[in-house]
Amino acid sequence: MHRKPNILVIMCDQLQAAATGCYGNPDVKTPHIDALATGGVRFLHGISNAPVCMAARSVLLSGQHNRTCTGGISNVGYPQGKVGSYPMPEYPAPGRLHFPNATLPEVLRAAGYRTAAIGKWHIYVWPDVIGFDHYVIPRTHHVHSAQHYVEDGGPEFVPAGWSVEFETRRAIQYIEEGDREHPFFLYLNYSPPHPPLNDCPEKYLRMYDPASLTLRDNVDAIHGFPREHDVRVYWWDYRYYELQLPYTLAPMAYSMRDIYSAYYGNVTWMDANLGRVLQALDASGQREDTLVVFTADHGDNLGSHGRCGKGLPYDESLLIPMIYSQPNNLSALVDERHVVGLVDVAPTVLTAAGIDIPGHMSGTDVLNSEVAVGISEITPGNLLARTDRFTAHIDVRDGTRRLAFFDNRQDPFQRRNLVTESVFADEQARLFTLLEVHHRTVRILPGPDYGFG
């Protein structure tokens, strides 16, 4: 009987697929992501099934759509205390308000796996409640230095140096020092390139010349971001939008190109730490026995369509890296046909481990089956379908309202909405009907009382 493979799922935060070398970016340096893609299976159409942080992460660990594992919650927040404020709980809540069914770590642990979560969490349930034996997680609020952590329910502590480097060291320690008698499932999460973009080592922050960068065709670099607020959020994150620290309110002269330069620097910084983890896996002799999955929770519009951040029905927010790699087991492949999402990670991993996929999981084993359409829940009633060519976007919360239809082959930057035109009528009808059926048949978890007053 063959030993079950180790599972290493690496998720970064707010990484647009188009901001990596292997997905065609001409400027950004991502050698370790690119090497992982070259030797593994890279899906050209990887999507976030719920393109905001908490929702996307819940989808991956549950193998269910967000409406079923959380009730459609995005980033659970408290009542707004002031204009522009949208604070989130710093740590998970007691109990199990989300995840009504067995999660990926619970199923793996029942099959004999050691389970660990290291790095960004941003899920409303504590890791040990849903199957993790060990965890080291930071507060939800985004900083890359002076970050507060909790380990296995202990007191808060603040490690010296950069949070990304600390998480890398802990991941390497887990890989090197673990019990080799049992396979491991390590869920490793990096926060960059999520803002604050300036909270980054100088080497990476100044790596890219803003003037030389190639911006996407749907970015208006001349007029820049629609609001100064957006620039400040990219630069300072919650230290600006929630704490209003004085230095975050000082005059700024940062352009869209400056933000791109810093974003790419954060991507390369994250990639360098990914490389250290993969090198440790190689050095420990466990690489060939480990299935590595690299992805992100969602992308970032970064000024495309004049919009910023995530949670939007455009490819910049929707498309994410989706790479599966295991030497001597998976042949190198670039899959340009199938649309695979975060909801498919759990079923794919379980199949690789020789474990039956639970009936409550909505996704598919993408390494052994074909997936023609991916569904993303922008909100529980605001839905999107993505094929290798088309995007359909619909609002079904009050009747049915068709919002957009794009031909991504002829219009890769999604600038021409075809929803009112008599083109691709059959495909429009098929995808919009598919979304209506999803809304009617995929159950929504009843919303709990979050106690926010």
C-alpha positions as CSV (number, residue, x, y, z in Angstrom):
1,M,0.0,0.0,0.0
2,H,1.4,3.4,-1.0
3,R,1.8,6.1,1.6
4,K,-0.7,8.9,1.2
5,P,0.9,12.1,-0.2
6,N,1.6,15.1,2.0
7,I,-0.6,18.1,1.0
8,L,0.8,21.6,1.0
9,V,-1.7,24.3,0.1
10,I,-0.2,27.8,-0.3
11,M,-2.6,30.6,-0.6
12,C,-1.6,34.3,-0.9
13,D,-3.9,37.2,-0.6
14,Q,-5.2,39.5,-3.4
15,L,-2.9,38.1,-6.1
16,Q,-4.3,38.8,-9.6
17,A,-3.3,35.9,-11.9
18,A,-2.1,38.4,-14.5
19,A,0.5,39.7,-12.0
20,T,2.7,36.6,-12.3
21,G,5.2,35.7,-14.9
22,C,3.7,32.3,-15.7
23,Y,0.4,34.0,-16.5
24,G,2.0,36.4,-18.9
25,N,3.1,39.4,-17.0
26,P,6.1,40.9,-18.8
27,D,7.5,42.8,-15.8
28,V,7.0,41.1,-12.4
29,K,9.6,38.5,-11.3
30,T,8.0,35.3,-9.9
31,P,10.6,32.6,-10.5
32,H,9.4,30.2,-7.9
33,I,5.7,30.4,-8.9
34,D,6.8,30.0,-12.5
35,A,9.0,27.0,-11.8
36,L,6.1,25.4,-9.9
37,A,3.8,26.0,-12.9
38,T,6.4,24.8,-15.4
39,G,6.7,21.4,-13.6
40,G,3.0,21.0,-12.7
41,V,-0.5,21.6,-14.0
42,R,-1.3,25.2,-14.5
43,F,-5.0,26.1,-15.1
44,L,-5.3,29.2,-17.3
45,H,-8.8,29.8,-16.0
46,G,-8.5,29.6,-12.2
47,I,-11.3,31.5,-10.5
48,S,-12.3,32.6,-7.0
49,N,-15.7,31.3,-6.3
50,A,-16.3,34.2,-3.9
51,P,-13.8,37.0,-4.6
52,V,-13.4,38.5,-1.1
53,C,-11.1,37.2,1.7
54,M,-13.2,35.4,4.3
55,A,-15.6,34.0,1.7
56,A,-12.9,32.6,-0.6
57,R,-11.0,31.0,2.3
58,S,-14.1,29.4,3.6
59,V,-14.9,28.0,0.2
60,L,-11.5,26.4,-0.1
61,L,-11.6,24.7,3.3
62,S,-15.2,23.6,3.0
63,G,-15.3,22.5,-0.6
64,Q,-18.7,24.3,-0.7
65,H,-20.0,27.5,-2.2
66,N,-19.9,30.4,0.1
67,R,-23.7,30.5,0.6
68,T,-23.6,27.0,1.9
69,C,-20.6,27.2,4.2
70,T,-21.1,30.7,5.6
71,G,-24.6,31.8,4.5
72,G,-23.1,34.1,2.0
73,I,-21.1,36.3,4.4
74,S,-18.2,38.1,2.9
75,N,-15.9,39.8,5.5
76,V,-17.9,39.8,8.7
77,G,-17.7,43.3,10.2
78,Y,-19.0,45.3,13.1
79,P,-21.5,48.2,12.7
80,Q,-19.7,51.1,11.1
81,G,-18.6,53.6,13.7
82,K,-17.7,56.4,11.2
83,V,-17.7,57.1,7.5
84,G,-15.3,54.9,5.7
85,S,-14.9,52.5,8.6
86,Y,-15.5,48.8,8.1
87,P,-13.6,47.0,10.9
88,M,-13.5,43.2,11.1
89,P,-13.2,41.0,14.1
90,E,-9.5,40.6,14.9
91,Y,-9.8,36.9,15.7
92,P,-12.4,34.2,15.1
93,A,-15.5,33.8,17.3
94,P,-16.2,31.0,19.7
95,G,-18.3,28.1,18.4
96,R,-19.1,27.0,14.9
97,L,-21.5,29.6,13.3
98,H,-20.0,28.6,9.9
99,F,-19.1,25.2,8.3
100,P,-22.0,23.0,9.0
101,N,-20.3,20.0,7.4
102,A,-16.9,18.3,7.7
103,T,-14.2,20.4,6.2
104,L,-11.1,19.4,4.3
105,P,-8.8,19.3,7.4
106,E,-11.4,17.3,9.3
107,V,-11.7,14.7,6.5
108,L,-7.9,14.5,6.2
109,R,-7.3,14.2,9.9
110,A,-9.8,11.4,10.1
111,A,-7.8,9.6,7.5
112,G,-4.6,9.9,9.5
113,Y,-3.1,13.2,8.5
114,R,-1.4,15.7,10.7
115,T,-3.0,19.1,10.1
116,A,-1.6,22.7,10.5
117,A,-2.6,26.2,9.5
118,I,0.1,28.9,9.4
119,G,-0.3,32.5,8.3
120,K,-3.3,34.6,7.5
121,W,-6.5,33.0,8.6
122,H,-9.5,35.4,8.3
123,I,-12.2,32.8,8.8
124,Y,-14.9,33.2,11.4
125,V,-14.2,29.9,13.2
126,W,-11.0,29.0,15.1
127,P,-8.7,26.5,13.2
128,D,-8.9,23.8,15.8
129,V,-12.7,23.8,15.6
130,I,-12.6,22.7,12.0
131,G,-9.8,20.1,12.0
132,F,-6.4,21.7,12.5
133,D,-4.2,20.1,15.1
134,H,-1.8,23.0,15.1
135,Y,-2.1,26.7,14.1
136,V,-0.1,29.9,14.2
137,I,-2.4,32.8,12.9
138,P,-2.2,36.6,13.0
139,R,-4.9,39.1,13.7
140,T,-7.2,39.8,10.7
141,H,-6.0,43.4,10.4
142,H,-3.4,43.6,7.7
143,V,0.2,44.5,8.6
144,H,3.4,42.9,7.4
145,S,5.5,44.0,10.4
146,A,4.8,44.2,14.1
147,Q,2.0,41.7,13.6
148,H,0.2,40.0,16.5
149,Y,-0.1,36.2,16.4
150,V,-1.8,33.4,18.4
151,E,-0.4,29.9,18.5
152,D,-2.7,27.0,19.5
153,G,-4.9,29.2,21.7
154,G,-2.0,30.7,23.7
155,P,-1.4,34.4,24.5
156,E,-0.7,37.0,21.8
157,F,2.9,37.5,20.8
158,V,4.6,39.8,18.3
159,P,7.7,38.2,16.5
160,A,10.5,40.4,15.5
161,G,10.9,41.3,11.8
162,W,8.5,40.8,8.9
163,S,5.5,38.6,9.3
164,V,6.1,36.8,6.0
165,E,9.5,35.8,7.0
166,F,8.2,34.5,10.4
167,E,5.5,32.5,8.7
168,T,8.1,31.0,6.3
169,R,10.3,29.9,9.2
170,R,7.4,28.3,11.0
171,A,6.3,26.5,7.9
172,I,9.9,25.2,7.3
173,Q,10.1,24.1,10.9
174,Y,6.8,22.2,10.5
175,I,8.1,20.5,7.3
176,E,11.5,19.6,8.8
177,E,10.5,18.5,12.3
178,G,7.2,16.8,11.8
179,D,6.4,13.1,12.5
180,R,7.3,11.3,9.2
181,E,5.1,8.4,10.2
182,H,2.0,10.3,9.2
183,P,1.5,12.5,6.1
184,F,0.9,16.2,6.7
185,F,-1.6,18.8,5.5
186,L,-0.1,22.2,5.8
187,Y,-2.3,25.2,4.9
188,L,0.1,28.1,4.5
189,N,-1.2,31.6,3.9
190,Y,0.8,34.7,3.0
191,S,-0.8,38.2,3.2
192,P,1.2,40.0,0.5
193,P,0.4,41.4,-2.0
194,H,-2.6,42.5,0.0
195,P,-2.1,46.1,1.3
196,P,-0.4,47.8,3.1
197,L,1.9,47.8,0.1
198,N,4.5,50.0,1.7
199,D,5.0,47.7,4.7
200,C,7.6,45.7,2.8
201,P,11.4,45.4,2.8
202,E,13.0,48.3,0.9
203,K,14.7,45.8,-1.5
204,Y,11.3,44.8,-2.9
205,L,9.5,48.1,-2.5
206,R,12.0,49.8,-4.8
207,M,12.6,46.8,-7.2
208,Y,10.4,48.0,-10.0
209,D,10.6,51.3,-11.9
210,P,7.1,52.7,-12.0
211,A,7.7,54.5,-15.3
212,S,8.7,51.3,-17.1
213,L,5.8,49.1,-16.1
214,T,3.3,47.8,-18.7
215,L,-0.2,48.5,-17.3
216,R,-3.3,46.5,-18.5
217,D,-5.1,48.0,-21.4
218,N,-8.2,48.8,-19.3
219,V,-6.3,50.9,-16.8
220,D,-6.5,54.7,-17.2
221,A,-3.0,55.6,-16.0
222,I,-3.5,59.3,-16.8
223,H,-6.4,59.9,-14.5
224,G,-5.3,57.4,-11.9
225,F,-7.5,55.9,-9.2
226,P,-11.0,57.3,-8.8
227,R,-10.4,58.4,-5.2
228,E,-7.5,59.4,-3.1
229,H,-9.0,57.1,-0.5
230,D,-8.1,54.2,-2.7
231,V,-4.5,55.1,-2.8
232,R,-4.3,55.5,0.9
233,V,-5.9,52.1,1.5
234,Y,-3.4,50.5,-0.9
235,W,-0.5,52.2,0.9
236,W,-1.6,52.0,4.6
237,D,-4.6,49.7,4.8
238,Y,-6.4,49.7,8.2
239,R,-3.9,52.0,9.8
240,Y,-5.5,54.6,7.5
241,Y,-9.1,53.5,7.0
242,E,-9.8,52.5,10.6
243,L,-7.1,54.0,12.9
244,Q,-6.6,57.2,10.9
245,L,-3.1,57.4,12.2
246,P,-1.7,60.9,11.5
247,Y,1.1,59.9,9.1
248,T,-1.5,58.1,6.9
249,L,-3.3,61.4,6.5
250,A,-0.3,63.4,5.3
251,P,-0.2,64.7,1.7
252,M,0.5,62.0,-0.8
253,A,1.8,62.1,-4.4
254,Y,1.6,58.5,-5.3
255,S,0.4,57.6,-8.8
256,M,-1.2,54.5,-10.1
257,R,2.2,53.4,-11.4
258,D,3.7,53.8,-7.9
259,I,1.0,51.5,-6.6
260,Y,1.7,48.9,-9.3
261,S,5.4,49.1,-8.6
262,A,4.8,48.4,-4.9
263,Y,2.3,45.7,-5.6
264,Y,4.7,43.9,-7.9
265,G,7.4,44.2,-5.2
266,N,5.1,42.6,-2.7
267,V,4.4,39.8,-5.2
268,T,8.1,39.1,-5.7
269,W,8.7,39.2,-1.9
270,M,6.0,36.6,-1.4
271,D,7.5,34.5,-4.3
272,A,10.9,34.5,-2.6
273,N,9.4,33.1,0.6
274,L,7.5,30.5,-1.4
275,G,10.8,29.5,-2.8
276,R,12.3,29.0,0.6
277,V,9.5,26.7,1.6
278,L,9.8,24.6,-1.6
279,Q,13.5,24.4,-1.1
280,A,13.0,23.1,2.4
281,L,10.6,20.6,1.1
282,D,13.2,19.4,-1.4
283,A,16.0,19.4,1.2
284,S,13.9,17.2,3.5
285,G,13.4,14.6,0.8
286,Q,9.7,15.0,0.8
287,R,9.0,16.9,-2.4
288,E,8.1,13.9,-4.5
289,D,5.7,12.7,-1.8
290,T,4.0,16.1,-1.6
291,L,1.2,17.5,-3.6
292,V,1.6,21.3,-3.7
293,V,-1.3,23.6,-4.6
294,F,-0.6,27.3,-5.2
295,T,-3.4,29.8,-5.4
296,A,-4.9,33.0,-4.1
297,D,-8.2,33.9,-2.4
298,H,-9.0,36.5,-5.1
299,G,-7.4,39.1,-7.4
300,D,-7.2,42.9,-7.4
301,N,-8.7,45.2,-9.9
302,L,-5.8,47.6,-9.5
303,G,-7.5,50.4,-11.5
304,S,-8.9,48.3,-14.3
305,H,-12.4,49.6,-15.2
306,G,-11.6,52.5,-12.8
307,R,-12.1,50.1,-9.9
308,C,-9.9,49.0,-7.0
309,G,-9.7,46.0,-4.7
310,K,-11.7,42.8,-5.0
311,G,-15.3,41.5,-4.9
312,L,-15.9,42.7,-8.5
313,P,-17.3,40.8,-11.5
314,Y,-14.2,41.4,-13.7
315,D,-11.4,39.0,-14.5
316,E,-8.9,41.1,-12.6
317,S,-10.8,40.4,-9.4
318,L,-11.9,36.9,-10.4
319,L,-9.0,35.1,-12.0
320,I,-6.3,33.7,-9.7
321,P,-3.3,31.4,-10.1
322,M,-4.3,27.8,-9.9
323,I,-1.3,25.4,-9.9
324,Y,-1.0,21.7,-8.9
325,S,2.4,20.2,-8.7
326,Q,3.8,16.8,-7.6
327,P,7.0,15.6,-9.4
328,N,6.8,12.1,-10.8
329,N,3.1,12.1,-10.4
330,L,1.6,15.0,-12.3
331,S,2.8,15.6,-15.9
332,A,3.5,19.2,-16.9
333,L,0.4,20.8,-18.5
334,V,-1.1,24.1,-19.3
335,D,-4.9,23.6,-19.2
336,E,-6.6,26.3,-21.3
337,R,-10.0,24.7,-21.5
338,H,-11.3,24.1,-18.1
339,V,-12.5,26.5,-15.5
340,V,-11.4,25.5,-12.0
341,G,-12.0,27.2,-8.7
342,L,-11.3,27.3,-5.0
343,V,-14.3,25.1,-4.4
344,D,-12.5,22.3,-6.3
345,V,-9.4,22.3,-4.2
346,A,-10.8,20.1,-1.4
347,P,-12.2,17.4,-3.8
348,T,-9.0,17.4,-5.8
349,V,-6.8,17.0,-2.8
350,L,-8.9,14.3,-1.2
351,T,-8.9,12.3,-4.4
352,A,-5.1,12.6,-4.6
353,A,-5.0,11.2,-1.0
354,G,-7.2,8.3,-2.0
355,I,-10.1,9.6,0.1
356,D,-13.7,9.6,-1.1
357,I,-15.2,13.0,-1.7
358,P,-18.0,13.7,0.8
359,G,-21.4,14.3,-0.7
360,H,-21.8,17.7,0.7
361,M,-18.8,19.1,-1.2
362,S,-19.8,21.0,-4.4
363,G,-16.5,20.9,-6.2
364,T,-14.8,18.5,-8.6
365,D,-11.5,16.6,-8.8
366,V,-10.1,18.8,-11.5
367,L,-7.1,16.6,-12.2
368,N,-9.3,13.7,-13.4
369,S,-12.4,15.3,-14.8
370,E,-13.6,18.2,-17.0
371,V,-15.1,21.4,-15.6
372,A,-16.5,23.6,-18.3
373,V,-18.1,26.4,-16.2
374,G,-17.1,28.0,-12.9
375,I,-19.6,29.9,-10.8
376,S,-18.6,32.8,-8.5
377,E,-20.9,34.2,-5.9
378,I,-20.2,37.9,-5.8
379,T,-23.0,38.0,-3.2
380,P,-25.6,35.3,-2.5
381,G,-27.8,36.7,-5.3
382,N,-25.3,38.4,-7.5
383,L,-23.7,35.6,-9.4
384,L,-21.2,35.1,-12.2
385,A,-20.5,32.2,-14.6
386,R,-17.1,31.9,-16.4
387,T,-16.3,29.6,-19.2
388,D,-13.0,29.5,-21.1
389,R,-14.5,32.1,-23.4
390,F,-17.6,33.9,-21.9
391,T,-18.6,35.7,-18.7
392,A,-22.2,36.0,-17.6
393,H,-23.2,38.2,-14.7
394,I,-26.7,38.2,-13.2
395,D,-28.6,39.6,-10.2
396,V,-31.3,37.3,-8.9
397,R,-32.1,38.9,-5.6
398,D,-35.3,40.6,-6.9
399,G,-36.5,38.8,-9.9
400,T,-33.9,38.3,-12.6
401,R,-31.7,41.0,-13.9
402,R,-29.0,40.3,-16.5
403,L,-26.1,42.6,-15.8
404,A,-23.3,41.7,-18.2
405,F,-22.1,39.3,-20.8
406,F,-18.6,39.4,-22.2
407,D,-16.8,37.5,-25.0
408,N,-13.4,37.3,-23.4
409,R,-11.7,35.9,-26.5
410,Q,-12.5,38.9,-28.6
411,D,-12.7,41.4,-25.7
412,P,-10.1,40.2,-23.2
413,F,-10.3,43.4,-21.1
414,Q,-14.1,43.2,-20.9
415,R,-14.9,46.6,-22.2
416,R,-17.9,45.7,-24.4
417,N,-21.0,44.5,-22.5
418,L,-23.0,42.3,-24.9
419,V,-26.0,41.7,-22.6
420,T,-28.4,43.9,-24.6
421,E,-27.1,42.7,-28.0
422,S,-28.5,39.8,-30.0
423,V,-25.2,37.9,-30.2
424,F,-24.3,34.5,-28.7
425,A,-28.0,34.1,-27.9
426,D,-27.8,30.4,-27.1
427,E,-24.7,30.8,-24.9
428,Q,-26.3,33.7,-23.0
429,A,-29.4,31.7,-22.4
430,R,-27.5,28.7,-21.2
431,L,-25.3,30.6,-18.8
432,F,-27.9,32.8,-17.4
433,T,-30.2,29.8,-16.9
434,L,-27.4,28.0,-15.1
435,L,-27.0,30.8,-12.7
436,E,-30.7,30.9,-12.0
437,V,-30.7,27.2,-11.3
438,H,-27.7,27.6,-9.0
439,H,-29.6,30.3,-7.0
440,R,-32.7,28.1,-6.7
441,T,-31.0,24.8,-5.8
442,V,-27.8,25.5,-3.9
443,R,-28.9,26.1,-0.3
444,I,-28.1,29.1,1.7
445,L,-26.9,28.4,5.3
446,P,-29.4,30.3,7.6
447,G,-27.7,33.4,8.9
448,P,-26.7,33.3,12.6
449,D,-26.8,36.2,15.0
450,Y,-23.3,37.5,15.0
451,G,-23.9,39.6,18.1
452,F,-22.7,42.8,16.6
453,G,-25.7,44.8,18.1
